[in-house]
Structure formats: structure tokens, C-alpha cells
């Protein structure tokens, strides 16, 4: 069996299309089809059912997805660990961090480390969406929610407070809401429907049940930009709002406070380059948010 075929299997399973999988993998659709057929031949099972709208997993294929994801994750860890083996402080280190935290805090804080360790190739991915731990794509993950699974060692670093903020332009026009019930007369920015599970979205819904956002956005950067332009109020991390000279609202409401966790992959985390990056990140985060 060619273990590389797992990439093709998972691509078709996730994208449900040969052409989409081919684009994702940078190969032709015929190559994807051939690799899937080879995998089915080796395993002696049918993995997909084709139809006019794409490809669906068979029951057997569906059952094999978790095992395939774990196997692919192990191969990624193996590849990352092998890179730079000749030099303890050379090779890739992948970091996942919450949006704005990665851009506004971690990246500036890492600038000196990057200059001092030019052979360490840092890849920093920042997103508002929680990283799926099953893929084991990252060596270091910083997140706001404590995980209950995955091959990662965990440590709580501190807390990040959030609040509802507006621009000075907005306040000059509409005033500042003092109590949650005042929000009914204000322009509130919400989250895209598929991000309703975010801590910030849940907190806002608790303060203002059933509200209709003036605008729905899918990133913290976009929320911050909209607030700065005076479009409305939004829930933002205090460090970003204060840096943008925004005005806090709801002074009588306790702020949203989220724990900040760092996760270190239990295998690649023992590499000296990953350990060095981790130590630098811990210093940055504790200096900014630690208790």
C-alpha cells in the first residue's frame, strides 16, 4: 500500500469531488481517480459511490476516515521531525494561534527570536476558528478553549479579557450603552451564522438575546475594522480595542474573560527548535496576559 494514497482518499472524502480534490492536491483529476482505484484495489473495498453531483463515502469509506486522518497526522509529525535533523535549531515549526493575538502580540514578540534563529522556519497561522487537533498539523497551538482530546501537552498561560467596544465617532453620534437593555437602540455587529459557537458570540447573545446584527462578519480583524470605521459595536479583546483607542461600553457588565492555553505536540515538542519557539511564546504571552 502507498501511504501517500491516504491524502487522495481524504481529499475526495472532504471535498466530495475529483476535480476539487485534484485542485487541492495540485494534480489532475485522472491522477486522483487512479490513486483512489489503487487504494480500493489494495484494501479490497469500495470507498466511494459516484453520482452526478460528486462522490459520497460508502459505509466502509466513512468508517475508515478517522483511521486515515490519524495515519496522515502521524506522517506529518514524522516529516516535521525529520526536517532539520542535522541541526537542533533548523527546520520548520508550525504555530496556530487565535486571530489578532497572532498578528498583534505573537508576531511582534517573535521578531527578535526570528532574527536570532534564521534557520528555524516559523509558520504562524492565525484564525478565529478552533484548530482541529485530530490533524496534528501544528507543533504549538495557542487557543482560548481547553481541549479534551489530541496528542498535545497543555498548559494554562493566563487570561484574555473581552468587552463591547465602539469608536469615538460612533459614540459621538449614538452615545454609549450602559446596560444590556440599552443595546436595543444601538447598532451591534455580530458573527456569521456558522460561527455561533464562538465564546464572543455566545456572550453577546447572552447580553442581548435574539438581537439582529447590523452586520455579520467572520473574523476578528473584520470586526475590529468595522468598529474603527464607526459602523457599530462589537465584542473585541481588550488588548486590540485599547490599541485602537476604542471606547468601552456596558460599564456595569462584567467583562468576558477567556483562559489562554498553550498546547505542545507530545512528539515534535521534544525537538530543540520547537522547545525554543515554545519558550519564546510562553514569555511573550505571560508578559502580556499572565497572572
N, C-alpha and C positions, 0 to 999 in steps of 0.2 A: 504493500500500500504506500502511495506517495502522500506523506503528511501535508504537503502543500495543497492537496485537493480539498482539505478542510476549509481553506479560505474561499474556494469556489462554492462549496456547499453552503457555507454561512452567508456568503454574499447573495446567493439566489434565495435562500431562506428568508433573509431580512428584506430584500428589495423586491422579491416576487416577480422578477423579470430577468431574462437572459441579457437583454440589451443594457438594462440599468446596472446589473452586476458587472458586465463587461466594461462599461464606462468607469465604474468604481475601481475596478482592478487594473484598468489600462490595457485590456486585451480585446480580442474580437469576440463577438457572441458565439461563433463556432468553436473557439477555444474553450469557452465556459461550458458549452454543451458537451464537448468531447471529454472534459475533465470530470463532469458530473457522471457521464456514462461510464467512465473508467472506474470511478468510485463505487457506483452501483454494482458494477461487474465484480469488483474485488469483494465487496460486502455481501453480494448476492441478495440484495434487497432493492426495492423501488423506493426512492427518496422523495420524488415529486410527481404530481399529476399536472399535466399541461392542459390549459384551456385557452380560449380566445383572448382572455384578459391577462394571462400571465401564468405563473407557476405557483401551485399550492403544495405544501408539505403533505406527504402521506402520514398516516398514523405512526409508522415506523420512523419516518424522517423527523417528525415532530418530537418523538421520544429521544432521538439522537442529538438534538440541538444542544442541550445542556452539556453533554459529554464533549461535543465538538468545541464548544466555547471554552471549556476548561482546558482541553488539549491545546487549542490555539493560544490561550493565555500562557500556558507553560512554555510554549515555543518562543513567545515574545520575551518572556523573562530570560530564557536561555540565551537568546540573541543579544539582549541588552547586557547580560552579564559577561558574555564572551568579548564584546567590543571593548577595546582598550585594555585587554588583559595584560599587555606588556608594560603598562604604566598605571600605577594606582590612581593617578589623578588625570586620566584621559578617558574620553568616551562620553556617551550620552547619559543624561539624567532627565527624566520626564516628570514634570510637576503639573498637578491640577489644582486650581485654586478658584475661589468664588470671584465673580466679576467685580471690578473696581478694587477689591483687595489685591488681586494680582497686578492690576495695572498701576494703581496709585500708591501701594505700600510695598509689595514684594519686589517689583521690578526696580524701583529706585534704590531700595535697600540692597539689592544684589549687584548693583553696578560695580562696586569696588571688588567684590568677590570674582565677578566675571573678568575683570581686568587682571586680577592676580592669578587666575586659573584658566588661561586661554585654551587649554586642551580639553577642558570639560565642556561638552556641548549641551547647554541647558535648553530644554524645550518647555516653555511655560504656556499652558493652556488655561484661559480664564473663561468661565461661563457661569450663568445663573443656574443652570441645570445641574442636578446632583450627578456625580460620576457613577457609572455602573461598575461596581467592584469586581463583578464576575469576569470582566475582560482582562483585568490585571495589566492594563496598558501603561500605568504610571508607577514610578518608583516612590514618589511622595505625593500625598493628597492632603490638601487643607480644606476642610469643609465645616459647615455650620451645624450639621446633624451627625450625631454619633452613630456609626454603623453597627449593625448586629450580625454582619457576615463578612466574608472575604479574608484573604491571606495577608492581613495587614496588622502591624502592631500600632496601638493607639496611645495618644497622649493628649490630655486637655491642656491648651495653652493659655486660655484667657476667655474674655467675652467681648462681643461687639454689640454696642447699643444702637438701636434704630429709632427713628422718630418720624413724624409727619412734618414735612418742610414745604415752604413756599419762597418765592423770590421777593425781593423788596418791591419790585414792580407790581407783582400780584397783590401784595399786602396793601400797597398804596391805593389800589383800585377796589379790592374786595374786603380788606381787613383780615384779621387773624381769628380763626375759630378757637374758642377757649375750651368748650366742652364737646364731647362726641355728638350731641344733638344739634350742635351748630353746623355740622358738616352738610346738613340738608340744603343749606344756602350757599354751598361752595362747589367749586369745580375740582373734582377729585380724579386723579389719574389711577387707573387700575392695571391689572395684569392680563395678558392674553388668556383665553379660557383654558388652554391646555397647561397653564402654569398655576392653576388654582390651588395646588398643593403647597406652594412656597410659603414659608413661615411669614413673610411680609404680607402676602395676600390673605392668609388666614387671620392675621392680626387686624388688618384693615377691615375685613368682613365682620370681625367681632365688634369693632368700634362702630361700624356703620352698616348694619345688616341690610342686605338687599339693595345696596346702592347701585346706581347706574353710572359707570365711569364716563367722564367726558372724553376719555381717550384710553385705549388699551395698548400696552406695549409689552415686548417680550425680552427686554434686557434692562439691567440697572443703568447702563450707560445712556440708553434712550430715555429712561425715567428722569435721570439727572438732567439731561439736556432739555427735556420738556419743562421741567420745573424752572431751570435757569432762564428759559425764554418767557416765563410768566404764564404758561398755559394753564397750570393748575397746581394742586398739592399732590405730593407722593411720599410714600414711605421710603426713606433712604438711610444708609448707615451714617452715623453721626460724623465720622471722620471725613466722608466725602461731602456732606452737606456743609460742614463748618469750613472746609477748604474752599467751597464755592460761595461762601458768605451768604448762605441762605438763612431764612428766619424760621425758627421752630414754632410749631403750632401745638395746640392742646396742652398747655402748661399744667393742667390739673390731672393729666393722664400719665400713669407710669409708663416709661419707655419700654419698647420691645427689646429684650436682651437675649442674645443668642450665644451659646457656648461655641468656642472655636477649637476644633480638633485637628491634630496632625496625624496622618496615617503613613507608616513606613512599611514598604513591602518586606515581608519576612525573609525573602531570599536575596533580592537585589539590594536590600537595605544594609547588608553587611559589607558591600563594596566600599572601599575608602572614598571614592568620588561621591557616592550617594551620601555617605556619612558626613562628608564635608559640607555638601549642599544643605543637608538637613540641619546641621548645627548653625549654619548661617541663617536659615529661615527661622529657626527657633529664636535666635537672638533678635531678629527683625520683629517678629510677631510679639514676643514678650515685651520688647521695648515699647511697642505701640499700644498693645492691649492687655498685657499680662497683669496679673494681680499679685 
